[in-house]
């Protein structure tokens, strides 16, 4: 067991989905399901924290036995253990009017999550694979409709070099300090959320509401949208499949094996269960 876990055993566990709990087929393996069920059977609390929409994770939550609070859309929404929406933040429509045309000019795919839908302005078959199990698929609408639709978050999908240039253009086009939170969830997704919204922000909000101490928390993740969450919890656990840049940001964080090797389950069995 890691030495730091001897002194403060966590009892609230927060899990990212893609690249963390899910394998590369976007599935929960039987070993991962078993580890999380045993974790809960021992009286621990489990929270999901993901960039996915809540409608997109319901099938996974059911596989894990239900009754799990979820931070979704990178923190723009929080649902309690009964599946009720208890927190929600939307991007101002003025942000749509600035970001969406910039994304269109950059030649990347435009996506937005609303309260109930995933909207796009053009088809992109390669994006659908990750949602096959949940059956949460996009609906195509016009650019004009996208600009006038309130969004929980806006996603740009494309080549990393294009997204890097787009990020710089967005920063240049907006006032400072930025009125949005802009982050890469991985090399192919640049995501814009409401100001100050992140997994870390919404996790603190949820724990405060539940009167749970941060001192007893452990979080698993692999993306830059996990940074604020890692900074918030007592025990961050970085997946080995995370980028080298992310691992260097948290040199003293605990490490779990790759998501393709049931890294979360193995870590829990070796150190917690």
N, C-alpha and C positions, 0 to 999 in steps of 0.2 A: 504494500500500500504506500502511496505517496506520503511523505512525512507530514506535510501540512494537513492532510486529512485526519491524522491521528488526534489533532487538537480541536478541530471543529468539523464534525461530521455533518454534511449538508442533509436537509430533509425536504428541500424544494428544488426540483430539477426542471430545467428549461431546455427544450430541444428545438433546434432548427430542423427543417424537413429535408430539402434537396441538398445532396452532398453530405448529409449528416445522418438522419434517421433512415432516409430512403437510399436504396442501392442505385446503381446506374440504370436499372430498368424502372426506376421510380416506384419501387415496391418496398413494403415493409417485410423483411424476411421473418420467417417463423422464430428465429433466435432473438431478433430484436423485439418482436411482439412479446415473447416469453419473458425477456429481461424487464421490460417496462411493466408488464403485469405483476411480476414478482416485486418490483420496486414499489408499486402501489399497494400490493397486498401487505407490505411491511409498514404501511402507514405514511409513506412519503407522498408528497404532492407533485404531480406532473403538469407542466404547462407547455404548450406548443407555441413557438414564436417563429413566424415564417413570412416570407414575402407573398405567398399565395393568398388568394381570396378565401374567405371562410367557406364559401360554397365548394371550393376546390379541395378542402381537407376533411370534409365531413365523413367521407368513406374511410379515411385513415383513422379518424377518431373512433369511428364505430369498430374498426378492427382492433383498436387498443382497449375496447371495453366501454367507451363512452365516458361521460362525466369528466371531461378535461377542458380546462379553461384554455382559450386560444387568443394569442396576439397575432393578427393577420394584416396583410397589406403593409408589412414592415412597420406596424404600429399604428396605422390609421384607424384600425378597429380593434376592439377587444370584446370577446364573448366570454361569459361566465361558464361554469361547469354544466349549467342547464342549457347552454346554447343560446342564451339571451344576449343581445347586443347591449353592452353597458358603457361603451366609449366609442366615439366616432369623430373624426376630423376630416374636412374636405379641403381640397385646393381651391383658392379663389379662381373664379372664371377668367380673370385677367391673366392668370398664369397660363391657362390653356391657349389664349390668344397669342402669347409670346412663344411658348415652348413648341407647340405643335407645328407651326410653319417652319421653325428652325429644324425640327426633326425631318420634316418632309424634304427640305432643301439638302439635308445631310445624306439623304438616300438610305435611311434606316426605316424599319417597320415601326409604326405608331400604335400603341396600345394604351388603353386606360381601364382601370377597374372602377366601377360604380357600386352603389349599394348592393345591386343584385346581378350585375353583368360584367363580362369582359368584352370590350368593344375595340374594334380595329378599323382602319380605313382601307386596308387591302388584305387579301388572303395571304397566309404564310403557313404552309403545311408543316414545315419543320418544327413549328412551335407547339403542335398539337400532341406530339408523342408523350410529353411529360404529363398530360392530363387525361390519358386514356382510361386510367382506373377510376378517376373521379367523374368522368364524363362532363367536365366543366369546360366548354368550348366557347370560342369567340363568336361574336355577331358583328358583321360588317355594316358600318354606317358611313355617311359622307363626312368629309373634313369639316364642313360647316356644322353638322350635328355634333361632332366631337368638340368643337370649340365652344359650344353652348351647353355642354353636358357637365354637370358637377362630377368631379372625380375624386376618389380616395387616393389614387396615385396614377401617375403617367409612367409608362414603361417604353423605353426605346430599345429595340432589338436589332443587332447587326454586328458587323465586324468591329473589333475592339478599336482599331485605329480611327474608324469613323466616329465611334462613340466618344473617344477621347477628344477629338476635335469639336464635336457637338457640345460636350461638357464645357469646354473653354468658351464656346460661343454663347452658351446659356449664361454662364457666369458674367460675361462681358455685357450681356443684354439686360441683366437685372440689377436693381439697386443693391448697395451694400450697407449693412449686412444682408446676406441673401434672404429673401422672404420664403424660401423653400429649403427642404433638406434634400440634397442631391447625392446619390451614392451608386456604386457598382455593386450589384448582388453577385455577379460573376463577370467574366470578360465580355460577355455578349449581351448583358442587360444593364442599361443605365436607368435608374429609377428616381423619380421626383415625388416627394411626399410633402405634406403641409409643413410649415415652419416648425422646427424643433421636434418633429415627429420622427421617432425611430423605435426599434425594438426595445432599446434601453429605457427610453422615456416611458413607454407604455407598460413595460415590466414594473418599473418603480410605482407607477400609478396603480397597477393591479395589486402589487404587494401591500402598498399603503392601505388600499381598500379592504384587503383581507387581514390586515394587521399582522403580516408576516415579515420577519426581519431579513434584511439583505445578507446578514452575517451567515445565514444558513442556506445560501443559494449556490447552485452549480449550473452552469450553462454550457451547452455543446453547440458548436457551429463551425462553418468553413468559409464564410463570405464576408465581404467588407460591410454588408448590411448587418453583420453581427458585432461590429466594433463597439458601438455604444452599449450593447448588452454585455459584452465581455468586460467593459470598464465598470459596469454597474455591480456585477455579481462578485461574491467572495471567491469563487473557484471557477474561472473560465477554463474550458477544455477545448483546445483547437484540434480539429481533425487533421490527420497527416496529409490528406488530399487537398487541404487548403493551400493557397498560393504561398510561395516563399515570402513574399512581401507581407502578407498577413501574419505569418508565423514570426517574422522578425519584429512586428509591432508588439507581440506578446511573448518575449523570449522566456519569461519565467512561468508562463501558463502551462497547465497540464496538457498532455497529448493523448489523443486516442488514435487507434489504427484507422486505416482508410474506411470510408463508408462501404466499399465493395467487400470488405473483410469483416462486416458486422462490427465495426469499430466501437460504436456506442455500447452495444451489448457486451463485448469483450471487456471494455473498460469497467462497466458496472459490475460484471461478475468478478473481475480481478481486484477491484478496489472498494466496492460498496456492498455488494450482496454476499 
